[in-house]
């Protein structure tokens, strides 16, 4: 992984490990889509495109030699730079346990947000169609009453089963919906009833546009990772170290029948 140039960074191994650990903690929390879709990879930084298994054959080919163009979906390369104070990083070697790594945290949030929004909403520049574009099922109408969610989810599960879409299932909730659900109910919170009805996971997804119900049976949507989220070195001055977070990925949905949106 020479492209990351980690060995050129003028910091100790302990400092580098501390930054990586901080970033990893943020990504584990924020990358909700990796908990509900298939993940293929990492395949390496040099993996540049996903084979779609199809060929496009232009019409009106008059020459004796015919041709077609293989169809692929390119991976998107993401990079988020950030700066840390050299002196603050040196404090790690001095034994400090309260070093300010906020810029690394912010960069990790931005990287995760980019991937999350690409998977949920799509990313046209990268040829990605998002989960929120699935129109196989009519969207479930919800008036934002948390007490109504268990019945609505039950109706969604019935739709899945009628069409042979097996579980396990997951309910993805944006932050507002997640908070409303968590705060609702006194004697028997709807969250408990919902968990029983769903028999699956309730996923908090800060970057989801709206709630959605998904099947996690597998084979319907896949995030393909080339280079997984990694920390690289860019440059430094006498006072600051410039690092970056990077990843390459794409997302493909082949089973829109495994998604039901809420509106």
C-alpha positions as CSV (number, residue, x, y, z in Angstrom):
1,X,0.0,0.0,0.0
2,X,2.8,2.5,-1.0
3,X,0.2,4.9,-2.3
4,X,-0.7,5.7,1.3
5,X,2.9,6.7,2.1
6,X,2.4,5.9,5.7
7,X,6.2,5.3,6.3
8,X,6.9,8.9,5.3
9,X,4.7,10.4,8.0
10,X,7.0,12.0,10.7
11,X,5.0,10.6,13.7
12,X,5.5,7.6,16.0
13,X,3.8,4.2,15.5
14,X,1.8,4.8,18.6
15,X,0.4,8.1,17.3
16,X,-0.5,6.5,13.9
17,X,-2.2,3.7,15.7
18,X,-4.2,6.1,17.9
19,X,-5.4,8.1,14.8
20,X,-6.4,4.8,13.1
21,X,-8.3,3.6,16.2
22,X,-10.2,6.9,16.5
23,X,-11.2,6.8,12.8
24,X,-12.2,3.1,13.0
25,X,-14.5,3.8,15.9
26,X,-16.3,6.5,14.0
27,X,-16.7,4.4,10.9
28,X,-18.1,1.4,12.8
29,X,-20.8,3.7,14.2
30,X,-21.6,5.6,11.1
31,X,-21.5,3.0,8.2
32,X,-25.0,1.7,8.7
33,X,-25.4,0.4,5.2
34,X,-22.7,-2.1,5.7
35,X,-24.9,-3.8,8.3
36,X,-27.8,-4.3,6.0
37,X,-26.3,-4.9,2.5
38,X,-23.9,-7.5,1.2
39,X,-20.3,-6.3,1.3
40,X,-17.9,-7.7,-1.3
41,X,-14.2,-7.0,-0.7
42,X,-11.9,-5.4,0.0
43,X,-10.4,-6.3,-3.4
44,X,-7.5,-3.9,-3.4
45,X,-6.7,-0.3,-4.6
46,X,-6.0,-1.5,-8.1
47,X,-9.5,-3.0,-8.5
48,X,-11.2,-0.3,-10.6
49,X,-14.5,-1.6,-11.9
50,X,-17.2,-4.1,-11.3
51,X,-18.0,-6.6,-14.1
52,X,-21.7,-6.4,-14.9
53,X,-21.6,-9.5,-17.1
54,X,-23.1,-7.8,-20.1
55,X,-22.0,-6.4,-23.5
56,X,-23.3,-3.5,-25.4
57,X,-23.5,-4.1,-29.2
58,X,-23.9,-0.9,-31.3
59,X,-26.5,-1.1,-34.1
60,X,-25.8,-0.6,-37.8
61,X,-22.4,-2.3,-37.8
62,X,-21.7,-2.7,-41.5
63,X,-18.1,-4.0,-41.3
64,X,-17.4,-7.7,-41.5
65,X,-15.8,-7.5,-38.1
66,X,-18.4,-7.0,-35.4
67,X,-17.8,-5.7,-31.9
68,X,-19.3,-5.1,-28.5
69,X,-18.3,-3.2,-25.4
70,X,-18.2,-5.0,-22.1
71,X,-20.3,-3.2,-19.4
72,X,-18.7,-2.4,-16.1
73,X,-19.5,-0.1,-13.2
74,X,-16.5,2.0,-12.0
75,X,-15.5,2.3,-8.4
76,X,-15.7,5.8,-6.8
77,X,-12.4,7.0,-5.2
78,X,-13.0,9.2,-2.1
79,X,-10.4,11.2,-0.3
80,X,-10.9,13.5,2.7
81,X,-7.8,15.5,3.8
82,X,-7.3,16.8,7.4
83,X,-4.6,18.3,9.5
84,X,-3.3,17.5,13.0
85,X,-0.9,19.4,15.2
86,X,2.6,17.8,15.4
87,X,3.0,18.8,19.0
88,X,-0.3,17.3,20.0
89,X,0.6,14.0,18.4
90,X,4.0,14.1,20.2
91,X,2.0,14.3,23.4
92,X,0.9,10.7,22.8
93,X,4.5,9.6,23.1
94,X,4.7,11.6,26.3
95,X,1.8,9.5,27.7
96,X,-1.1,11.9,27.2
97,X,-4.5,10.3,27.0
98,X,-6.6,13.3,26.0
99,X,-5.0,14.2,22.7
100,X,-7.1,16.3,20.3
101,X,-7.9,14.1,17.3
102,X,-11.1,16.0,16.4
103,X,-10.0,16.7,12.8
104,X,-9.6,13.0,12.2
105,X,-13.0,12.3,13.6
106,X,-14.6,15.0,11.4
107,X,-12.9,13.5,8.3
108,X,-14.1,10.0,9.2
109,X,-17.7,11.4,9.5
110,X,-17.4,13.0,6.1
111,X,-16.1,9.9,4.5
112,X,-18.9,7.8,6.0
113,X,-21.5,10.3,5.1
114,X,-20.3,10.2,1.4
115,X,-20.6,6.4,1.3
116,X,-23.9,6.3,3.2
117,X,-25.6,9.0,0.9
118,X,-24.3,7.2,-2.2
119,X,-25.9,3.9,-1.1
120,X,-29.2,5.4,0.2
121,X,-29.7,8.2,-2.4
122,X,-27.5,7.2,-5.3
123,X,-24.5,8.9,-6.9
124,X,-25.2,9.6,-10.6
125,X,-21.6,10.7,-11.3
126,X,-20.4,7.2,-10.2
127,X,-23.3,5.3,-11.9
128,X,-24.8,4.3,-8.5
129,X,-28.5,3.8,-8.1
130,X,-29.5,4.1,-4.4
131,X,-31.8,2.1,-2.2
132,X,-34.3,5.1,-2.0
133,X,-35.0,4.8,-5.7
134,X,-36.5,1.3,-5.3
135,X,-40.1,1.5,-6.6
136,X,-41.0,-2.2,-6.8
137,X,-43.4,-1.7,-3.8
138,X,-45.7,1.2,-3.1
139,X,-44.3,3.3,-0.3
140,X,-45.8,3.0,3.1
141,X,-47.5,6.2,4.3
142,X,-46.5,7.1,7.8
143,X,-47.8,10.1,9.8
144,X,-44.7,10.1,12.0
145,X,-46.7,8.6,14.9
146,X,-44.2,6.1,16.6
147,X,-47.2,4.1,18.0
148,X,-48.2,3.3,14.4
149,X,-44.9,1.9,13.3
150,X,-45.4,-1.7,14.5
151,X,-48.6,-2.1,12.4
152,X,-47.0,-0.5,9.4
153,X,-43.9,-2.7,9.6
154,X,-46.2,-5.7,10.0
155,X,-48.0,-4.8,6.8
156,X,-44.6,-4.3,5.0
157,X,-43.4,-7.8,6.2
158,X,-46.7,-9.2,4.8
159,X,-45.9,-7.7,1.4
160,X,-42.5,-9.2,1.5
161,X,-43.7,-12.7,2.3
162,X,-46.5,-12.5,-0.2
163,X,-43.8,-12.0,-2.9
164,X,-41.4,-14.6,-1.5
165,X,-38.9,-12.1,-0.1
166,X,-37.4,-14.0,2.9
167,X,-35.8,-12.5,6.0
168,X,-34.1,-11.6,8.1
169,X,-35.3,-8.1,7.9
170,X,-34.1,-4.7,9.1
171,X,-35.8,-1.4,9.7
172,X,-33.6,1.6,8.9
173,X,-34.5,4.8,10.6
174,X,-33.1,8.3,10.1
175,X,-32.1,10.2,13.2
176,X,-35.4,12.1,13.8
177,X,-37.5,8.9,13.4
178,X,-35.1,6.9,15.6
179,X,-35.3,9.5,18.4
180,X,-39.1,9.7,18.2
181,X,-39.3,5.9,18.4
182,X,-36.9,5.7,21.4
183,X,-38.8,8.4,23.3
184,X,-42.3,7.1,22.7
185,X,-44.5,5.0,25.0
186,X,-44.6,4.5,28.7
187,X,-46.2,1.3,29.7
188,X,-45.1,-0.7,26.7
189,X,-42.8,1.3,24.3
190,X,-43.5,0.8,20.6
191,X,-39.8,0.0,20.2
192,X,-40.3,-3.3,22.1
193,X,-43.4,-4.2,20.1
194,X,-41.6,-3.2,16.9
195,X,-38.6,-5.5,17.7
196,X,-41.0,-8.4,18.3
197,X,-42.8,-7.7,15.1
198,X,-39.7,-7.2,13.0
199,X,-37.7,-10.2,14.4
200,X,-34.7,-8.3,13.1
201,X,-32.6,-5.2,13.6
202,X,-33.6,-1.6,14.0
203,X,-30.8,0.4,12.4
204,X,-30.0,4.1,13.2
205,X,-28.8,5.7,10.0
206,X,-28.1,9.4,10.3
207,X,-27.7,9.8,6.6
208,X,-30.8,7.9,5.5
209,X,-33.3,10.2,3.8
210,X,-36.4,8.4,5.3
211,X,-37.2,5.1,7.0
212,X,-37.1,2.0,4.9
213,X,-37.7,-1.7,5.5
214,X,-35.2,-4.1,3.9
215,X,-34.7,-7.8,3.6
216,X,-31.2,-9.0,4.5
217,X,-31.6,-12.4,2.8
218,X,-28.6,-11.6,0.6
219,X,-28.1,-11.2,-3.1
220,X,-30.3,-8.1,-3.6
221,X,-27.8,-5.2,-3.0
222,X,-24.0,-5.2,-2.7
223,X,-21.4,-2.6,-1.7
224,X,-18.2,-3.6,-3.5
225,X,-15.0,-2.3,-1.9
226,X,-11.7,-1.9,-3.6
227,X,-9.6,-0.1,-1.0
228,X,-11.3,-0.1,2.3
229,X,-11.2,3.0,4.5
230,X,-7.5,3.8,5.0
231,X,-5.3,6.5,6.5
232,X,-2.6,8.1,4.3
233,X,0.1,10.7,4.5
234,X,0.0,13.8,2.3
235,X,2.5,16.4,3.6
236,X,3.7,18.2,6.8
237,X,5.2,21.4,8.0
238,X,7.1,22.2,11.2
239,X,3.8,22.5,13.1
240,X,1.2,20.4,11.3
241,X,0.8,17.0,9.7
242,X,-1.6,16.7,6.7
243,X,-3.2,13.2,6.4
244,X,-6.1,11.9,4.5
245,X,-8.8,9.2,4.6
246,X,-9.5,7.3,1.4
247,X,-11.6,4.4,0.1
248,X,-12.8,3.1,-3.3
249,X,-16.3,1.6,-3.5
250,X,-19.4,1.2,-5.6
251,X,-22.9,0.0,-4.9
252,X,-25.3,-2.1,-7.0
253,X,-28.9,-3.0,-6.4
254,X,-30.2,-6.0,-8.3
255,X,-33.3,-6.8,-6.1
256,X,-35.5,-3.7,-5.6
257,X,-38.2,-6.0,-4.4
258,X,-36.3,-6.3,-1.1
259,X,-36.8,-2.6,-0.2
260,X,-40.0,-0.9,1.0
261,X,-39.7,2.9,1.5
262,X,-41.7,5.0,4.0
263,X,-43.1,8.4,3.1
